[in-house]
Every structure is written in structure tokens, then in C-alpha cells.
Amino acid sequence: MKTLRVQSHPDLSLQRHWILVQIGLFLLPFSAFLGCTPVLVAALGVWRQRFSSLSREPVNRGFAALSLVMIVAAGFAVDRPNAFLGLFNFLPFFVVFAGLSEIIQSPKQLTQIAWIWVLTSIPVTLIGFVQLFLNVGGAPSLFWGLIEWTIAPGGEPLGRMSSVFIYANVLANYYAIVFVLNLGLWLEERKLILGAIFFLNAIALILTNSRNVWAIAVLAALAFALYQGWKAIVAGVAAVTGLMLGAAFAPEPIASPLRTIVPRFFWARLNDQMYSDRPVNQLRSTQWKFAWSMIEQRPLTGWGLRSFSKLYTEQIHLWVGHPHNLFFMMAAESGLPAALMLYGLVGWILAQGVLTWRRLRKQDQRIYFTFWIAFFACTLFSFLDVTLFDARVNLMGWVLLASIWKIQDVN
């Protein structure tokens, strides 16, 4: 089994910051405070050390402009204190992105990050198994409250694995990242331990009962199979996916025999028969329509961050934390300019990432491709859910994006 060691940095002036980042990423799945704090300290240290060059970077200027737009929009919010509080889910991470993009510069660092998150997924998965199969839970508080887990017996919601995360969908987003990194590492190094962890994480991913992450995992597997040129694997994944979709959505004469092959756990979840009594006001389509009506009424400044829940409760008489779509949430709460700026900046970074991949040496291209796919998985997840309110998953996304930006061949 790989022994995880603190990695040195190719630039000695960034060594201390890189050590802090590695410590933070190791602790991140288990504590937002213990994980995010070292990373934030490292990012601020880099800002202090290289403020001049970072402030001239066009992407950083873009995020600074976006921050200003969001702050101005918060000033027009229907609930200004709540809107300004909501900025903490965004602005600190813009700062962290800029600092990390200066620290994370070599493919070897990407491999180190992937190993850290894959190895630390083992206890996350095992805790989830204990929670789900032994119906064990609790709310342990360690180190004077710095580590506080709320592990719901039987999962949250009941029957869906949530492990150390507050809700199954948040854990699903976590696995969307870890699944891709795990698969990419295994293809690179072909180590038995990576195969074993992948098997455990694949089971856990299924047990989150998230259709979103199921689809993302299939697409990620297809992306890697295409990248490797494995036509048989592509055909196999496509066939299994076709069976599941046929069992879920095909007309009855076709679906019935397929349902003798495909477990009900899958097809009934895909077509929502597992929760067929769900009220209309709980459906994502209802939430998206409501968010769109908010955008139409206040397209420039939005209604203010954290406003969707309050307005939805007042008019639809059901509390929902967010509209289950990041773009709709940003546009409805901070205005269309802010939403378009955020997606434009991220899209431009990803587009530049394609050019970066082509410039890398062949032996470095796969790990870079892995990080690109991992972030793409996060992006896809955000179209059907919003998990950035969990600082751990939020930071993981920004680490991936920073890893895609400014990477270069450094031995």
C-alpha cells in the first residue's frame, strides 16, 4: 500500500504553503474547519508573497470584478444581511483559487492530491457502511468542537448513505470527484490497492441513491474508456446503461422482461417510482420554474443570496434550501450578469485546459485529463443540485479548477 508522505514543492519559496495545502486536503473530508483553514492560510500567504503578479493575472481580475458585481447585487437584496452572509460561499474561494493556482503547478502535485483524496475516502466509505448497514450514528464532537459530525443512523435521508456529510447528495458530489480521481490513478499506476478502493467507492456511490452521480459515474467511465481506446468497454457500459434505461422508461412490453434482469433499486429510482408520491412542490422542475420567475422579475441584481428558500416557502409553502441548479440559483439571487460571469470565467479556464493538455508530455497528460474530468463531474452535478453550502465539497471543486489552471511541465 502506498505510504502517503508530504511532498516537496519544485519552487522552494512555495514549500511551506504547499505543505499546508497537503495537510488541509488530508483533513478536509473530516472537518471543514481543520481542512479549509490550512488551505486558506496558504493561499493568503501566497497573496502576500506574490500580490503584484497575482493581481495582474486576467483571470484573477475577472474574479475580482465578479466579486464586486456580487457585492453590489447584495446591496439590492430583499434581505441584505442574509445576502452578505451568502457571499462567504463564494468570495473566500475566489481568493483561494488564485493562491492555489500559484502553488499547484506540476503534474506530480496533481498525483499527490489525487492520492490524498483517494486514501482518505477509505474511512469516509467505511463510516458510511457502518451507518447504513449497522444503523449506527451519532454526533461526536472532537478537539473542542473543531470536528463535529452528524452521522444519521440509517443515512440522511433514511436509507441513503450520507457518512460524515450532512446529506446523501453532498456525499454523492464528494464521490463524483473521488470516483474519477480513483479511476484515473488506477489507470495510471494499476495498483491493487487502488482497485480495491475503487470497488468500495463504487458501492458507496451507488448507495447514495443519487441518480445524478450514477449518470456522472457512467459518463466518466465512458470518457476514460474513449481516452484509452477501449471500444469493448465503451460498448459494455453503453449496453448496461441501455438495459437500465429500458427497464426504467421503455413501454411495458419491453420494460417487463428487462426488469427481471435489472434490480428494482436502479430502475425504480431512475423513473422515480421509488418515490412516486412526491408532491409537485418538491420536484426540481417546479423549483426551476420558480427560480426562472425570480430571474424575470429582477434580472440584473437578483433577489439576494440565500433568498430563494424564504421566497419559495412564502409562495409554495414548502422549505427548500436551493433550486437544485447552480446557474438558476446564481441568476435568481445575484442576477444574470453575476451568473454569466461565473460560468464564463470557469468555461474559459476549462477551454484553456484543453490547450494545456496538448502541451504536456504524454506521461503527464492522463493525470491532467483526470482532473479535467473530475471538475467536469462537479459542473454536471451543479446542474441538478447545489452542494457548495458544504465548505468541504466547495473547496474540492476550487482545488480541481486551480489544478487545471497554470499547470506546466515541472520535474
C-alpha positions as CSV (number, residue, x, y, z in Angstrom):
1,M,0.0,0.0,0.0
2,K,1.2,3.5,-0.8
3,T,2.7,5.4,2.1
4,L,1.4,8.9,1.9
5,R,4.2,11.4,2.6
6,V,4.3,15.2,2.5
7,Q,5.6,16.2,-1.0
8,S,8.2,18.9,-1.6
9,H,7.5,21.8,-4.0
10,P,9.6,22.4,-7.1
11,D,9.7,26.1,-6.0
12,L,11.3,26.4,-2.6
13,S,9.7,29.7,-1.9
14,L,6.3,27.9,-2.0
15,Q,7.3,24.9,0.0
16,R,5.7,26.0,3.3
17,H,2.5,26.8,1.6
18,W,2.4,23.5,-0.3
19,I,2.9,21.6,2.9
20,L,-0.1,23.5,4.5
21,V,-2.2,22.7,1.5
22,Q,-1.5,18.9,1.7
23,I,-2.3,18.9,5.4
24,G,-5.5,20.7,4.8
25,L,-6.6,18.4,1.9
26,F,-5.9,15.4,4.1
27,L,-8.1,16.7,6.9
28,L,-10.8,18.1,4.6
29,P,-13.2,15.2,4.4
30,F,-13.5,15.0,8.2
31,S,-13.6,18.7,9.2
32,A,-14.4,21.8,7.3
33,F,-12.5,23.9,9.8
34,L,-9.4,21.8,10.1
35,G,-9.3,21.2,6.3
36,C,-10.1,24.7,5.0
37,T,-8.1,26.7,7.5
38,P,-4.6,25.5,6.4
39,V,-5.6,25.9,2.7
40,L,-6.8,29.4,3.3
41,V,-3.7,30.3,5.3
42,A,-1.5,29.0,2.5
43,A,-3.5,31.0,-0.2
44,L,-3.3,34.2,1.8
45,G,0.5,33.6,2.3
46,V,0.9,33.4,-1.4
47,W,-1.1,36.5,-1.9
48,R,1.1,38.3,0.5
49,Q,4.2,37.0,-1.2
50,R,3.2,37.5,-4.8
51,F,0.4,40.1,-4.7
52,S,1.8,42.0,-7.7
53,S,1.8,39.1,-10.1
54,L,-1.5,37.6,-8.9
55,S,-3.3,41.0,-9.2
56,R,-2.1,41.3,-12.8
57,E,-3.5,37.9,-13.8
58,P,-6.5,38.4,-16.1
59,V,-8.5,35.5,-14.6
60,N,-7.9,36.9,-11.0
61,R,-9.1,40.3,-12.2
62,G,-12.2,38.6,-13.7
63,F,-13.0,37.0,-10.3
64,A,-12.3,40.4,-8.6
65,A,-14.8,42.0,-11.0
66,L,-17.3,39.2,-10.3
67,S,-16.8,39.8,-6.5
68,L,-17.7,43.5,-7.0
69,V,-20.8,42.6,-9.0
70,M,-22.0,40.2,-6.3
71,I,-21.3,42.7,-3.5
72,V,-23.3,45.4,-5.4
73,A,-26.1,42.9,-6.0
74,A,-26.2,42.0,-2.3
75,G,-26.8,45.7,-1.6
76,F,-30.1,45.5,-3.6
77,A,-31.2,42.3,-1.8
78,V,-34.6,42.0,-0.2
79,D,-32.7,40.6,2.9
80,R,-29.3,42.3,2.8
81,P,-27.8,40.8,6.0
82,N,-28.6,37.3,4.7
83,A,-27.3,38.2,1.2
84,F,-24.0,39.5,2.5
85,L,-23.7,36.3,4.6
86,G,-24.2,34.3,1.5
87,L,-21.1,35.9,-0.1
88,F,-18.9,33.7,2.2
89,N,-19.9,30.7,0.0
90,F,-18.1,32.5,-2.9
91,L,-15.7,35.3,-2.3
92,P,-13.2,33.4,0.0
93,F,-13.0,30.6,-2.6
94,F,-12.1,33.1,-5.3
95,V,-9.1,34.2,-3.2
96,V,-8.2,30.5,-2.5
97,F,-8.4,29.7,-6.2
98,A,-5.9,32.4,-7.1
99,G,-3.5,31.3,-4.3
100,L,-3.7,27.6,-5.2
101,S,-3.2,28.2,-8.9
102,E,0.2,29.7,-8.0
103,I,1.0,26.8,-5.6
104,I,-0.2,23.9,-7.8
105,Q,1.9,23.9,-10.9
106,S,3.2,20.4,-11.7
107,P,1.6,17.1,-12.7
108,K,3.3,15.4,-9.7
109,Q,1.3,17.7,-7.4
110,L,-1.9,16.6,-9.1
111,T,-1.0,13.0,-8.5
112,Q,-0.3,13.8,-4.8
113,I,-3.7,15.5,-4.4
114,A,-5.4,12.5,-6.0
115,W,-3.7,10.1,-3.7
116,I,-4.6,12.2,-0.6
117,W,-8.3,12.2,-1.5
118,V,-8.5,8.6,-2.6
119,L,-6.8,7.3,0.5
120,T,-8.9,9.4,2.8
121,S,-12.0,8.2,1.1
122,I,-11.5,4.8,2.8
123,P,-12.6,5.9,6.3
124,V,-15.4,8.0,4.7
125,T,-16.7,4.9,2.9
126,L,-16.3,2.6,5.9
127,I,-18.2,5.1,8.2
128,G,-21.0,5.1,5.6
129,F,-21.2,1.3,5.5
130,V,-21.5,1.2,9.4
131,Q,-24.1,4.0,9.3
132,L,-26.2,2.2,6.6
133,F,-25.9,-1.5,7.4
134,L,-25.5,-1.4,11.2
135,N,-27.8,1.6,11.7
136,V,-25.2,3.3,13.8
137,G,-24.9,7.1,14.1
138,G,-24.4,10.0,16.4
139,A,-23.0,13.5,16.7
140,P,-19.4,13.2,18.0
141,S,-17.6,16.4,18.9
142,L,-13.8,16.2,19.0
143,F,-11.0,18.6,19.6
144,W,-13.1,21.2,21.4
145,G,-15.8,21.1,18.7
146,L,-13.4,21.6,15.8
147,I,-14.6,18.2,14.4
148,E,-18.3,17.8,14.6
149,W,-20.0,15.0,12.6
150,T,-23.7,14.4,12.4
151,I,-23.9,10.8,11.3
152,A,-27.6,9.9,11.0
153,P,-28.4,6.2,11.8
154,G,-29.5,4.6,8.5
155,G,-28.4,7.6,6.4
156,E,-29.9,11.0,5.7
157,P,-32.4,10.8,4.2
158,L,-33.2,7.4,5.7
159,G,-31.9,4.5,3.5
160,R,-29.4,6.7,1.6
161,M,-25.7,6.7,2.6
162,S,-24.5,10.2,3.8
163,S,-21.5,9.1,6.0
164,V,-19.7,12.2,7.5
165,F,-21.6,14.6,5.3
166,I,-24.9,16.2,6.2
167,Y,-26.9,14.7,3.3
168,A,-26.7,11.9,0.8
169,N,-26.5,14.3,-2.2
170,V,-23.5,16.1,-0.7
171,L,-21.7,12.7,-0.2
172,A,-22.7,11.9,-3.8
173,N,-20.9,15.0,-5.1
174,Y,-17.9,14.0,-3.0
175,Y,-17.9,10.6,-4.7
176,A,-18.3,12.2,-8.1
177,I,-14.9,13.7,-7.5
178,V,-13.2,10.7,-5.7
179,F,-14.6,8.2,-8.2
180,V,-12.9,10.0,-11.1
181,L,-9.6,10.5,-9.3
182,N,-9.6,6.9,-8.2
183,L,-10.2,5.6,-11.7
184,G,-7.6,7.9,-13.2
185,L,-5.0,6.9,-10.7
186,W,-5.7,3.2,-11.2
187,L,-5.3,3.5,-15.0
188,E,-2.0,5.3,-14.4
189,E,-0.5,3.0,-11.8
190,R,-2.5,-0.2,-11.9
191,K,-2.0,-0.9,-8.1
192,L,-4.1,-3.5,-6.3
193,I,-4.9,-1.1,-3.5
194,L,-6.4,1.4,-6.0
195,G,-8.6,-1.3,-7.5
196,A,-9.9,-2.3,-4.0
197,I,-10.6,1.3,-3.0
198,F,-12.4,1.9,-6.4
199,F,-14.6,-1.2,-5.7
200,L,-15.5,0.1,-2.2
201,N,-16.2,3.7,-3.5
202,A,-18.3,2.4,-6.4
203,I,-20.5,0.5,-4.0
204,A,-20.8,3.6,-1.8
205,L,-21.5,5.8,-4.8
206,I,-24.4,3.5,-5.7
207,L,-25.7,3.5,-2.1
208,T,-26.0,7.3,-2.0
209,N,-29.1,6.6,-4.3
210,S,-28.3,9.7,-6.3
211,R,-29.4,9.5,-9.9
212,N,-27.2,12.5,-10.6
213,V,-24.0,10.8,-9.5
214,W,-24.9,7.5,-11.2
215,A,-25.2,9.2,-14.5
216,I,-21.9,11.2,-13.9
217,A,-20.1,7.9,-13.0
218,V,-21.2,6.3,-16.2
219,L,-20.2,9.3,-18.3
220,A,-16.8,9.4,-16.6
221,A,-16.2,5.7,-17.2
222,L,-17.1,6.3,-20.9
223,A,-14.7,9.3,-21.1
224,F,-11.8,7.2,-19.7
225,A,-12.7,4.2,-22.0
226,L,-12.7,6.5,-25.0
227,Y,-9.5,8.1,-23.9
228,Q,-7.9,4.7,-23.6
229,G,-9.4,3.5,-26.9
230,W,-11.2,0.6,-25.2
231,K,-14.1,0.1,-27.6
232,A,-15.2,-3.1,-25.8
233,I,-15.6,-1.3,-22.5
234,V,-17.5,1.5,-24.2
235,A,-19.8,-1.0,-25.8
236,G,-20.3,-2.8,-22.4
237,V,-21.0,0.4,-20.5
238,A,-23.4,1.5,-23.2
239,A,-25.2,-1.9,-23.1
240,V,-25.6,-1.8,-19.3
241,T,-26.8,1.7,-19.4
242,G,-29.3,0.9,-22.2
243,L,-30.7,-2.0,-20.1
244,M,-31.2,0.2,-17.1
245,L,-32.8,3.0,-19.1
246,G,-35.0,0.5,-20.9
247,A,-36.2,-1.1,-17.6
248,A,-37.0,2.4,-16.3
249,F,-38.6,4.1,-19.3
250,A,-39.4,1.7,-22.1
251,P,-43.1,0.7,-22.8
252,E,-44.4,-2.0,-20.6
253,P,-44.0,-5.0,-23.1
254,I,-40.3,-4.1,-23.4
255,A,-39.7,-2.9,-19.8
256,S,-41.2,-6.0,-18.1
257,P,-38.6,-8.6,-19.2
258,L,-35.8,-6.1,-18.6
259,R,-36.9,-5.6,-15.0
260,T,-36.3,-9.3,-14.4
261,I,-32.6,-8.5,-15.2
262,V,-32.1,-5.0,-13.7
263,P,-32.7,-4.7,-9.9
264,R,-35.6,-2.6,-8.9
265,F,-33.2,-0.5,-6.8
266,F,-32.0,1.0,-10.1
267,W,-34.9,1.3,-12.5
268,A,-37.5,2.4,-9.8
269,R,-35.1,5.1,-8.7
270,L,-34.4,6.3,-12.3
271,N,-38.1,6.7,-13.2
272,D,-39.0,7.9,-9.7
273,Q,-41.4,5.0,-8.9
274,M,-39.5,4.6,-5.7
275,Y,-40.8,7.9,-4.6
276,S,-44.0,8.1,-6.7
277,D,-46.0,10.0,-4.1
278,R,-43.6,13.0,-4.1
279,P,-45.6,16.3,-4.0
280,V,-45.3,18.6,-7.1
281,N,-43.7,21.4,-5.0
282,Q,-40.8,19.1,-4.2
283,L,-40.0,18.5,-7.9
284,R,-36.9,20.1,-9.4
285,S,-39.0,21.3,-12.4
286,T,-41.2,23.3,-10.0
287,Q,-38.2,24.8,-8.3
288,W,-36.6,25.7,-11.6
289,K,-39.8,27.4,-12.8
290,F,-40.0,29.4,-9.6
291,A,-36.3,30.4,-9.9
292,W,-36.9,31.5,-13.5
293,S,-39.8,33.7,-12.5
294,M,-37.4,35.3,-9.9
295,I,-34.9,36.0,-12.7
296,E,-37.6,37.5,-15.0
297,Q,-38.6,39.9,-12.2
298,R,-35.1,41.0,-11.2
299,P,-32.7,40.0,-14.0
300,L,-29.8,42.4,-13.1
301,T,-29.4,42.3,-9.4
302,G,-31.4,39.2,-8.4
303,W,-33.2,39.0,-5.0
304,G,-30.1,38.4,-2.9
305,L,-28.1,35.3,-1.9
306,R,-30.0,32.9,0.4
307,S,-33.3,34.5,-0.7
308,F,-34.7,31.5,-2.7
309,S,-35.6,29.5,0.4
310,K,-37.6,32.3,2.0
311,L,-39.5,33.3,-1.1
312,Y,-40.2,29.7,-2.1
313,T,-41.5,28.9,1.4
314,E,-43.8,32.0,1.3
315,Q,-45.3,31.3,-2.0
316,I,-45.1,27.4,-2.4
317,H,-45.5,26.6,1.3
318,L,-42.5,24.2,1.4
319,W,-39.0,24.9,2.6
320,V,-36.3,24.1,0.0
321,G,-32.7,25.1,0.6
322,H,-31.9,26.0,-3.1
323,P,-33.4,25.5,-6.6
324,H,-31.2,22.4,-7.3
325,N,-29.3,24.2,-10.1
326,L,-26.3,26.5,-9.5
327,F,-26.9,28.7,-12.6
328,F,-30.6,29.3,-11.7
329,M,-29.6,30.0,-8.1
330,M,-26.9,32.5,-9.1
331,A,-29.1,34.2,-11.6
332,A,-32.1,34.4,-9.3
333,E,-30.2,35.5,-6.3
334,S,-27.3,37.6,-7.7
335,G,-28.6,38.4,-11.1
336,L,-27.8,37.2,-14.6
337,P,-24.6,39.3,-15.0
338,A,-23.0,37.5,-12.0
339,A,-24.2,34.1,-13.2
340,L,-22.9,34.6,-16.7
341,M,-19.6,36.0,-15.4
342,L,-19.0,33.0,-13.1
343,Y,-19.8,30.4,-15.8
344,G,-17.8,32.4,-18.4
345,L,-14.7,32.5,-16.3
346,V,-14.9,28.8,-15.5
347,G,-15.6,27.9,-19.1
348,W,-12.6,29.9,-20.3
349,I,-10.3,28.2,-17.8
350,L,-11.6,24.8,-19.0
351,A,-11.1,25.7,-22.6
352,Q,-7.6,26.8,-21.9
353,G,-7.1,23.5,-20.1
354,V,-7.6,21.7,-23.4
355,L,-4.6,23.6,-24.8
356,T,-2.6,22.9,-21.7
357,W,-3.3,19.2,-22.1
358,R,-1.9,19.2,-25.6
359,R,1.3,20.9,-24.5
360,L,2.0,18.4,-21.7
361,R,4.3,15.4,-22.0
362,K,2.4,12.2,-22.8
363,Q,3.2,10.7,-19.3
364,D,1.6,13.7,-17.7
365,Q,-1.5,14.0,-19.9
366,R,-3.5,11.3,-18.2
367,I,-3.4,12.8,-14.6
368,Y,-4.3,16.2,-16.1
369,F,-7.2,14.7,-18.1
370,T,-8.3,13.0,-14.8
371,F,-8.6,16.4,-13.0
372,W,-10.3,17.9,-16.0
373,I,-13.0,15.1,-16.0
374,A,-13.3,15.4,-12.1
375,F,-14.1,19.1,-12.4
376,F,-16.4,18.4,-15.3
377,A,-18.2,15.9,-13.0
378,C,-18.6,18.7,-10.4
379,T,-20.0,21.0,-13.1
380,L,-22.6,18.4,-14.2
381,F,-23.6,17.8,-10.6
382,S,-24.3,21.5,-10.2
383,F,-26.9,21.4,-12.9
384,L,-29.2,19.2,-10.8
385,D,-28.1,20.1,-7.2
386,V,-26.2,22.7,-5.3
387,T,-23.7,21.5,-2.7
388,L,-21.4,24.5,-2.3
389,F,-23.0,25.2,1.1
390,D,-20.8,22.4,2.4
391,A,-17.4,24.1,2.5
392,R,-15.6,20.8,2.1
393,V,-17.1,19.9,-1.3
394,N,-17.0,23.6,-2.3
395,L,-13.2,23.7,-1.7
396,M,-12.7,20.4,-3.5
397,G,-14.2,22.0,-6.6
398,W,-12.0,25.0,-6.4
399,V,-8.9,22.9,-5.9
400,L,-9.7,21.0,-9.0
401,L,-10.2,24.2,-11.0
402,A,-6.9,25.7,-9.7
403,S,-5.2,22.4,-10.6
404,I,-6.4,22.8,-14.2
405,W,-5.2,26.4,-14.5
406,K,-1.4,27.2,-14.9
407,I,-0.2,23.6,-14.8
408,Q,3.1,23.1,-16.6
409,D,5.8,20.5,-17.1
410,V,7.9,20.8,-13.9
411,N,10.1,17.9,-12.8
